[in-house]
Amino acid sequence: MSKERRKFSAEFKAKVALEALGGESTLAELASKYNVHPNQISQWKAQAKKGIVGIFADKHNNDSSSDEAKIKELHAKIGQLTVENDFLHRAFANI
C-alpha cells in the first residue's frame, strides 16, 4: 500500500502558519481542523518565521539598489540638461 503525497498551495500553507503563529489554537486543533500532521504545521510555522525576517532584509537591499538606479538615471538627466542648456546659451549668444 503506497501513500500518495499531498501537495498544498502556498496560500494554504500561509493560512495555516499564520493561524499557528497567532496562538489562538493549539497545533493539535489546527491539525484536525485542516487535516494536516502537527509536525507539518510546525515546519510551516518555522518557515514563516524565517521568511518574515527575509522580507524585511530584502526590502532594505532592494531599496538601496533601486536608489542607486534612480541616482544614475537622475545624473544622466542632469548631464543631458546641461548639454542642452550650454547649446542654447551658445545659440542665443550669437543673436
N, CA, C and O atoms as a GROMACS GRO file, in nm:
protein
  380
    1MET      N    1   0.085  -0.118   0.000
    1MET     CA    2   0.000   0.000   0.000
    1MET      C    3   0.089   0.124   0.000
    1MET      O    4   0.167   0.145   0.093
    2SER      N    5   0.078   0.204  -0.102
    2SER     CA    6   0.160   0.325  -0.110
    2SER      C    7   0.073   0.448  -0.086
    2SER      O    8  -0.039   0.459  -0.135
    3LYS      N    9   0.130   0.537  -0.011
    3LYS     CA   10   0.058   0.661   0.015
    3LYS      C   11   0.103   0.766  -0.086
    3LYS      O   12   0.222   0.782  -0.112
    4GLU      N   13   0.009   0.834  -0.141
    4GLU     CA   14   0.041   0.942  -0.234
    4GLU      C   15   0.058   1.070  -0.154
    4GLU      O   16  -0.023   1.101  -0.066
    5ARG      N   17   0.164   1.144  -0.183
    5ARG     CA   18   0.189   1.269  -0.113
    5ARG      C   19   0.088   1.374  -0.156
    5ARG      O   20   0.055   1.388  -0.273
    6ARG      N   21   0.042   1.446  -0.057
    6ARG     CA   22  -0.048   1.557  -0.088
    6ARG      C   23   0.034   1.682  -0.111
    6ARG      O   24   0.138   1.702  -0.048
    7LYS      N   25  -0.012   1.764  -0.200
    7LYS     CA   26   0.054   1.892  -0.226
    7LYS      C   27  -0.038   2.003  -0.181
    7LYS      O   28  -0.157   2.004  -0.212
    8PHE      N   29   0.020   2.097  -0.107
    8PHE     CA   30  -0.058   2.208  -0.055
    8PHE      C   31  -0.013   2.336  -0.124
    8PHE      O   32   0.105   2.355  -0.154
    9SER      N   33  -0.108   2.423  -0.149
    9SER     CA   34  -0.076   2.551  -0.214
    9SER      C   35  -0.005   2.643  -0.114
    9SER      O   36  -0.016   2.625   0.008
   10ALA      N   37   0.065   2.740  -0.167
   10ALA     CA   38   0.134   2.836  -0.081
   10ALA      C   39   0.035   2.915   0.003
   10ALA      O   40   0.064   2.949   0.118
   11GLU      N   41  -0.082   2.944  -0.054
   11GLU     CA   42  -0.184   3.017   0.021
   11GLU      C   43  -0.234   2.937   0.141
   11GLU      O   44  -0.254   2.992   0.249
   12PHE      N   45  -0.253   2.807   0.119
   12PHE     CA   46  -0.299   2.720   0.228
   12PHE      C   47  -0.194   2.713   0.338
   12PHE      O   48  -0.227   2.725   0.456
   13LYS      N   49  -0.068   2.694   0.299
   13LYS     CA   50   0.041   2.687   0.397
   13LYS      C   51   0.050   2.817   0.476
   13LYS      O   52   0.068   2.814   0.598
   14ALA      N   53   0.039   2.929   0.407
   14ALA     CA   54   0.048   3.058   0.475
   14ALA      C   55  -0.068   3.076   0.572
   14ALA      O   56  -0.050   3.127   0.683
   15LYS      N   57  -0.185   3.035   0.531
   15LYS     CA   58  -0.304   3.048   0.616
   15LYS      C   59  -0.287   2.968   0.745
   15LYS      O   60  -0.313   3.018   0.854
   16VAL      N   61  -0.243   2.843   0.731
   16VAL     CA   62  -0.225   2.757   0.847
   16VAL      C   63  -0.112   2.809   0.935
   16VAL      O   64  -0.125   2.811   1.058
   17ALA      N   65  -0.002   2.851   0.874
   17ALA     CA   66   0.112   2.902   0.950
   17ALA      C   67   0.075   3.029   1.027
   17ALA      O   68   0.115   3.045   1.142
   18LEU      N   69  -0.001   3.117   0.965
   18LEU     CA   70  -0.043   3.239   1.034
   18LEU      C   71  -0.134   3.207   1.152
   18LEU      O   72  -0.125   3.270   1.257
   19GLU      N   73  -0.222   3.110   1.133
   19GLU     CA   74  -0.308   3.070   1.246
   19GLU      C   75  -0.224   3.011   1.358
   19GLU      O   76  -0.251   3.035   1.476
   20ALA      N   77  -0.121   2.933   1.322
   20ALA     CA   78  -0.034   2.873   1.423
   20ALA      C   79   0.046   2.982   1.494
   20ALA      O   80   0.067   2.975   1.616
   21LEU      N   81   0.091   3.081   1.420
   21LEU     CA   82   0.166   3.192   1.481
   21LEU      C   83   0.076   3.276   1.571
   21LEU      O   84   0.122   3.333   1.670
   22GLY      N   85  -0.050   3.282   1.537
   22GLY     CA   86  -0.145   3.358   1.617
   22GLY      C   87  -0.162   3.303   1.757
   22GLY      O   88  -0.188   3.379   1.851
   23GLY      N   89  -0.149   3.174   1.773
   23GLY     CA   90  -0.154   3.112   1.904
   23GLY      C   91  -0.293   3.097   1.963
   23GLY      O   92  -0.306   3.061   2.080
   24GLU      N   93  -0.396   3.122   1.887
   24GLU     CA   94  -0.532   3.107   1.939
   24GLU      C   95  -0.574   2.961   1.947
   24GLU      O   96  -0.658   2.925   2.029
   25SER      N   97  -0.514   2.877   1.863
   25SER     CA   98  -0.544   2.734   1.862
   25SER      C   99  -0.415   2.656   1.882
   25SER      O  100  -0.307   2.703   1.848
   26THR      N  101  -0.428   2.537   1.938
   26THR     CA  102  -0.311   2.451   1.954
   26THR      C  103  -0.279   2.384   1.821
   26THR      O  104  -0.359   2.386   1.728
   27LEU      N  105  -0.158   2.326   1.814
   27LEU     CA  106  -0.120   2.256   1.692
   27LEU      C  107  -0.213   2.138   1.666
   27LEU      O  108  -0.246   2.109   1.551
   28ALA      N  109  -0.254   2.071   1.772
   28ALA     CA  110  -0.345   1.957   1.757
   28ALA      C  111  -0.480   2.001   1.701
   28ALA      O  112  -0.538   1.934   1.616
   29GLU      N  113  -0.529   2.114   1.749
   29GLU     CA  114  -0.657   2.165   1.698
   29GLU      C  115  -0.646   2.204   1.551
   29GLU      O  116  -0.734   2.174   1.470
   30LEU      N  117  -0.537   2.271   1.518
   30LEU     CA  118  -0.517   2.309   1.378
   30LEU      C  119  -0.498   2.187   1.289
   30LEU      O  120  -0.547   2.183   1.176
   31ALA      N  121  -0.428   2.086   1.340
   31ALA     CA  122  -0.405   1.964   1.263
   31ALA      C  123  -0.537   1.894   1.231
   31ALA      O  124  -0.557   1.848   1.118
   32SER      N  125  -0.626   1.887   1.327
   32SER     CA  126  -0.755   1.822   1.299
   32SER      C  127  -0.844   1.911   1.213
   32SER      O  128  -0.921   1.860   1.131
   33LYS      N  129  -0.835   2.041   1.231
   33LYS     CA  130  -0.917   2.134   1.152
   33LYS      C  131  -0.880   2.128   1.004
   33LYS      O  132  -0.968   2.128   0.918
   34TYR      N  133  -0.748   2.122   0.974
   34TYR     CA  134  -0.702   2.125   0.835
   34TYR      C  135  -0.658   1.989   0.782
   34TYR      O  136  -0.613   1.977   0.668
   35ASN      N  137  -0.670   1.885   0.867
   35ASN     CA  138  -0.632   1.750   0.827
   35ASN      C  139  -0.486   1.743   0.782
   35ASN      O  140  -0.453   1.690   0.676
   36VAL      N  141  -0.399   1.798   0.866
   36VAL     CA  142  -0.256   1.801   0.840
   36VAL      C  143  -0.186   1.758   0.969
   36VAL      O  144  -0.237   1.783   1.079
   37HIS      N  145  -0.072   1.692   0.957
   37HIS     CA  146   0.002   1.646   1.075
   37HIS      C  147   0.058   1.767   1.152
   37HIS      O  148   0.102   1.864   1.090
   38PRO      N  149   0.056   1.762   1.286
   38PRO     CA  150   0.108   1.874   1.365
   38PRO      C  151   0.254   1.910   1.335
   38PRO      O  152   0.292   2.027   1.339
   39ASN      N  153   0.336   1.807   1.304
   39ASN     CA  154   0.475   1.835   1.269
   39ASN      C  155   0.485   1.920   1.142
   39ASN      O  156   0.572   2.006   1.131
   40GLN      N  157   0.396   1.895   1.048
   40GLN     CA  158   0.395   1.973   0.924
   40GLN      C  159   0.362   2.118   0.954
   40GLN      O  160   0.421   2.209   0.897
   41ILE      N  161   0.267   2.139   1.042
   41ILE     CA  162   0.229   2.275   1.080
   41ILE      C  163   0.347   2.344   1.148
   41ILE      O  164   0.372   2.462   1.125
   42SER      N  165   0.419   2.271   1.233
   42SER     CA  166   0.537   2.328   1.299
   42SER      C  167   0.643   2.369   1.197
   42SER      O  168   0.706   2.474   1.213
   43GLN      N  169   0.662   2.288   1.094
   43GLN     CA  170   0.759   2.322   0.988
   43GLN      C  171   0.716   2.447   0.913
   43GLN      O  172   0.797   2.536   0.888
   44TRP      N  173   0.589   2.455   0.878
   44TRP     CA  174   0.539   2.573   0.806
   44TRP      C  175   0.552   2.698   0.893
   44TRP      O  176   0.584   2.806   0.844
   45LYS      N  177   0.526   2.681   1.022
   45LYS     CA  178   0.537   2.792   1.116
   45LYS      C  179   0.682   2.842   1.123
   45LYS      O  180   0.706   2.963   1.121
   46ALA      N  181   0.778   2.750   1.130
   46ALA     CA  182   0.919   2.788   1.133
   46ALA      C  183   0.961   2.856   1.002
   46ALA      O  184   1.035   2.954   1.004
   47GLN      N  185   0.912   2.804   0.889
   47GLN     CA  186   0.943   2.865   0.759
   47GLN      C  187   0.886   3.006   0.751
   47GLN      O  188   0.949   3.096   0.694
   48ALA      N  189   0.768   3.024   0.807
   48ALA     CA  190   0.705   3.157   0.805
   48ALA      C  191   0.787   3.255   0.888
   48ALA      O  192   0.805   3.371   0.849
   49LYS      N  193   0.837   3.210   1.002
   49LYS     CA  194   0.919   3.297   1.086
   49LYS      C  195   1.047   3.338   1.013
   49LYS      O  196   1.088   3.454   1.017
   50LYS      N  197   1.111   3.241   0.947
   50LYS     CA  198   1.233   3.272   0.871
   50LYS      C  199   1.202   3.366   0.755
   50LYS      O  200   1.279   3.457   0.724
   51GLY      N  201   1.089   3.344   0.691
   51GLY     CA  202   1.050   3.425   0.576
   51GLY      C  203   1.022   3.569   0.614
   51GLY      O  204   1.050   3.660   0.536
   52ILE      N  205   0.969   3.590   0.732
   52ILE     CA  206   0.938   3.726   0.777
   52ILE      C  207   1.066   3.806   0.789
   52ILE      O  208   1.070   3.923   0.748
   53VAL      N  209   1.170   3.747   0.844
   53VAL     CA  210   1.298   3.816   0.857
   53VAL      C  211   1.353   3.851   0.719
   53VAL      O  212   1.406   3.960   0.698
   54GLY      N  213   1.340   3.757   0.626
   54GLY     CA  214   1.390   3.779   0.490
   54GLY      C  215   1.317   3.892   0.418
   54GLY      O  216   1.377   3.963   0.338
   55ILE      N  217   1.190   3.907   0.445
   55ILE     CA  218   1.112   4.012   0.380
   55ILE      C  219   1.169   4.148   0.414
   55ILE      O  220   1.188   4.233   0.326
   56PHE      N  221   1.196   4.169   0.541
   56PHE     CA  222   1.247   4.299   0.583
   56PHE      C  223   1.391   4.320   0.539
   56PHE      O  224   1.428   4.432   0.504
   57ALA      N  225   1.472   4.216   0.539
   57ALA     CA  226   1.610   4.227   0.495
   57ALA      C  227   1.615   4.255   0.346
   57ALA      O  228   1.691   4.341   0.302
   58ASP      N  229   1.536   4.183   0.266
   58ASP     CA  230   1.534   4.204   0.122
   58ASP      C  231   1.481   4.340   0.086
   58ASP      O  232   1.527   4.400  -0.011
   59LYS      N  233   1.386   4.390   0.160
   59LYS     CA  234   1.330   4.521   0.131
   59LYS      C  235   1.438   4.627   0.142
   59LYS      O  236   1.446   4.717   0.058
   60HIS      N  237   1.522   4.616   0.243
   60HIS     CA  238   1.630   4.713   0.260
   60HIS      C  239   1.730   4.703   0.145
   60HIS      O  240   1.773   4.805   0.091
   61ASN      N  241   1.766   4.580   0.106
   61ASN     CA  242   1.860   4.563  -0.004
   61ASN      C  243   1.801   4.609  -0.136
   61ASN      O  244   1.870   4.671  -0.216
   62ASN      N  245   1.674   4.581  -0.160
   62ASN     CA  246   1.610   4.623  -0.284
   62ASN      C  247   1.598   4.775  -0.290
   62ASN      O  248   1.613   4.834  -0.397
   63ASP      N  249   1.571   4.838  -0.176
   63ASP     CA  250   1.560   4.983  -0.174
   63ASP      C  251   1.692   5.048  -0.212
   63ASP      O  252   1.694   5.145  -0.288
   64SER      N  253   1.803   4.996  -0.161
   64SER     CA  254   1.932   5.058  -0.190
   64SER      C  255   1.969   5.040  -0.336
   64SER      O  256   2.026   5.131  -0.397
   65SER      N  257   1.938   4.924  -0.395
   65SER     CA  258   1.970   4.903  -0.537
   65SER      C  259   1.880   4.989  -0.625
   65SER      O  260   1.925   5.040  -0.727
   66SER      N  261   1.753   5.005  -0.586
   66SER     CA  262   1.665   5.089  -0.666
   66SER      C  263   1.703   5.237  -0.649
   66SER      O  264   1.688   5.317  -0.742
   67ASP      N  265   1.753   5.273  -0.531
   67ASP     CA  266   1.801   5.410  -0.509
   67ASP      C  267   1.922   5.439  -0.598
   67ASP      O  268   1.933   5.548  -0.655
   68GLU      N  269   2.013   5.342  -0.608
   68GLU     CA  270   2.132   5.361  -0.693
   68GLU      C  271   2.092   5.376  -0.839
   68GLU      O  272   2.148   5.460  -0.910
   69ALA      N  273   1.996   5.298  -0.884
   69ALA     CA  274   1.949   5.308  -1.022
   69ALA      C  275   1.885   5.444  -1.046
   69ALA      O  276   1.906   5.506  -1.151
   70LYS      N  277   1.807   5.491  -0.950
   70LYS     CA  278   1.742   5.621  -0.963
   70LYS      C  279   1.846   5.733  -0.968
   70LYS      O  280   1.832   5.828  -1.044
   71ILE      N  281   1.950   5.722  -0.885
   71ILE     CA  282   2.056   5.823  -0.884
   71ILE      C  283   2.127   5.826  -1.019
   71ILE      O  284   2.155   5.934  -1.071
   72LYS      N  285   2.157   5.709  -1.076
   72LYS     CA  286   2.222   5.704  -1.208
   72LYS      C  287   2.133   5.770  -1.313
   72LYS      O  288   2.181   5.847  -1.396
   73GLU      N  289   2.004   5.740  -1.308
   73GLU     CA  290   1.910   5.798  -1.403
   73GLU      C  291   1.906   5.951  -1.390
   73GLU      O  292   1.905   6.022  -1.490
   74LEU      N  293   1.904   5.999  -1.267
   74LEU     CA  294   1.900   6.144  -1.245
   74LEU      C  295   2.029   6.212  -1.289
   74LEU      O  296   2.026   6.323  -1.343
   75HIS      N  297   2.144   6.147  -1.266
   75HIS     CA  298   2.271   6.204  -1.312
   75HIS      C  299   2.273   6.213  -1.465
   75HIS      O  300   2.323   6.311  -1.521
   76ALA      N  301   2.220   6.110  -1.531
   76ALA     CA  302   2.214   6.113  -1.677
   76ALA      C  303   2.125   6.228  -1.724
   76ALA      O  304   2.158   6.297  -1.821
   77LYS      N  305   2.014   6.249  -1.657
   77LYS     CA  306   1.922   6.357  -1.693
   77LYS      C  307   1.990   6.494  -1.671
   77LYS      O  308   1.975   6.584  -1.754
   78ILE      N  309   2.063   6.508  -1.561
   78ILE     CA  310   2.135   6.633  -1.534
   78ILE      C  311   2.236   6.659  -1.644
   78ILE      O  312   2.249   6.772  -1.691
   79GLY      N  313   2.308   6.556  -1.686
   79GLY     CA  314   2.406   6.572  -1.795
   79GLY      C  315   2.339   6.615  -1.924
   79GLY      O  316   2.388   6.704  -1.993
   80GLN      N  317   2.227   6.554  -1.956
   80GLN     CA  318   2.154   6.589  -2.079
   80GLN      C  319   2.107   6.733  -2.074
   80GLN      O  320   2.121   6.806  -2.172
   81LEU      N  321   2.051   6.775  -1.961
   81LEU     CA  322   2.001   6.912  -1.949
   81LEU      C  323   2.115   7.013  -1.952
   81LEU      O  324   2.097   7.124  -2.004
   82THR      N  325   2.230   6.978  -1.898
   82THR     CA  326   2.346   7.067  -1.902
   82THR      C  327   2.392   7.088  -2.045
   82THR      O  328   2.421   7.200  -2.086
   83VAL      N  329   2.398   6.980  -2.122
   83VAL     CA  330   2.438   6.991  -2.263
   83VAL      C  331   2.338   7.077  -2.340
   83VAL      O  332   2.378   7.164  -2.418
   84GLU      N  333   2.209   7.054  -2.318
   84GLU     CA  334   2.107   7.134  -2.388
   84GLU      C  335   2.116   7.281  -2.347
   84GLU      O  336   2.102   7.369  -2.431
   85ASN      N  337   2.137   7.307  -2.220
   85ASN     CA  338   2.147   7.444  -2.170
   85ASN      C  339   2.268   7.514  -2.232
   85ASN      O  340   2.256   7.629  -2.274
   86ASP      N  341   2.383   7.448  -2.237
   86ASP     CA  342   2.502   7.507  -2.297
   86ASP      C  343   2.480   7.535  -2.445
   86ASP      O  344   2.520   7.640  -2.496
   87PHE      N  345   2.415   7.442  -2.515
   87PHE     CA  346   2.388   7.460  -2.657
   87PHE      C  347   2.299   7.583  -2.679
   87PHE      O  348   2.326   7.663  -2.769
   88LEU      N  349   2.195   7.597  -2.599
   88LEU     CA  350   2.105   7.710  -2.614
   88LEU      C  351   2.174   7.843  -2.578
   88LEU      O  352   2.148   7.944  -2.643
   89HIS      N  353   2.260   7.843  -2.478
   89HIS     CA  354   2.335   7.965  -2.444
   89HIS      C  355   2.423   8.007  -2.561
   89HIS      O  356   2.430   8.125  -2.593
   90ARG      N  357   2.491   7.912  -2.625
   90ARG     CA  358   2.577   7.945  -2.739
   90ARG      C  359   2.494   7.992  -2.858
   90ARG      O  360   2.533   8.084  -2.930
   91ALA      N  361   2.378   7.929  -2.879
   91ALA     CA  362   2.294   7.964  -2.993
   91ALA      C  363   2.238   8.104  -2.976
   91ALA      O  364   2.234   8.180  -3.073
   92PHE      N  365   2.195   8.142  -2.859
   92PHE     CA  366   2.136   8.274  -2.839
   92PHE      C  367   2.243   8.381  -2.812
   92PHE      O  368   2.211   8.500  -2.819
   93ALA      N  369   2.364   8.344  -2.783
   93ALA     CA  370   2.470   8.441  -2.764
   93ALA      C  371   2.509   8.506  -2.895
   93ALA      O  372   2.558   8.619  -2.896
   94ASN      N  373   2.488   8.436  -3.005
   94ASN     CA  374   2.523   8.489  -3.138
   94ASN      C  375   2.415   8.580  -3.193
   94ASN      O  376   2.437   8.643  -3.296
   95ILE      N  377   2.302   8.589  -3.131
   95ILE     CA  378   2.192   8.670  -3.184
   95ILE      C  379   2.208   8.814  -3.143
   95ILE      O  380   2.125   8.898  -3.178
   0.00000   0.00000   0.00000
